Amino acid sequence: MNPIARCASSILRLPSQSVNSLSRDLLAYQIQQSRGIRVKVLNGNLEQALGLMQRKMQSSGIERLIKREQLHHIKNSEKRVLARKSLQRRLQSQEFCRKLKSLLIKKVRGL
């Protein structure tokens, strides 16, 4: 049931509480609607509007959320493999960072 229908049904049920629930539901609906990205199409230039929308999506992080959305089920064994690989990448990165830091410190000290 959409928020407007919910508000209408609450008005018909309880007139004393209807104003509060109506304003609360409409406010929640407006807040939810404001999360979208709106782009104006000027002079029928759809390509420019799509480019602007792409930049807005990248800057707000929506594009990342869409790409990260899981499209199929991942088995537990696959999850373990992925977790192990990400752990190895993280450990290698930390080790590389330590080595690089020690080299930079030696270079700064002139050793």
N, C-alpha and C positions, 0 to 999 in steps of 0.2 A: 504494500500500500504506500503510495507516495505521500510526501509530507503535507501537501495541500489537502488531499482527501482525509488524512488523519486529523488535520486541523478542523475541517468541516464537520467530521463526525464528533469531535470533542465539543464543538459549539452546540450541536444538537443535543448532546447528552447532558452536560452540566453547564448551565448558563453562568453560574457564579464564578467558575474557574476557567471559563472559556477564553477570556481575554489574556490571562497569563500564559496558558498553554499555547494559544494561537501565536502570540508574540515570540515565545520560546522556540516553537517549531519552525516558524518562518525565519527567525534569526539563524537557527542551525542550518536550514536549507540554503540561506544566502551565503553563509560561511563556506559550506561545501561547494556551492557553485563558483565561488570566487577563486578556487584553487586551480581552475583551468587556465589555459593560455589563450588570450585573444589577440588577434592580429588584424589590422585594417588592410583591406585590399584597395590600394589607390590606383585609380585610372584603369581598373581591370587587369593590373599587372600581378598575376597570380604567382609567377616565378619569384618575384621579389618578396611577396608575402610569405611564401613557403621558406625562403632563405632566412627571413627574419624569425619565423616560427622555429626553425631549426636551431638558430643561435640562442633563442630564449629557452628552448628545451634543454640545450646543453648547459647553459649557465645556471638554470634552476635545479638541475640534477634529475629531471623527469626522464630524460633519455636513458640515463644509467639505470634507473629503476625498471624501465620497460625492458631493457636488454637483460637485466638480471633475473627477470621473472622466469620461474621454472615452467617449462612447457611440457615436460614429461617426468615420470617417476624415476628416481634414482635409487637403485638397490643399495642396501646397507653395505655390501661388499665394495661397490663402486665408491660410496661415500668414504669408506676407510682408505681406499687407494688415493682418492683426491685429498683427503686430510693428510696422509703421509707425504704426498708430493708437496703440498703447500708448506708443511713443517720443514721438509728438506730445503725448499727454496728459502724460507725464512732464516734457517740456521746458516745456510751458505751466505746469504746476504749479510747477516750479522758478523760472520767470520771475515768476510771481505771488508766490511766496515772497520773492524778492529785492525786488520793488516794495513789498510789505507791510512788509518789514523796514526798508527805507529810510524809508518814511513813519513808522513807529513811532519810529525813531531821531530823525527831525526833530521829531516831536511831543514826545518826551522832552526834547530839547535846547531846545525852545521856539522853534524857527525858523519 
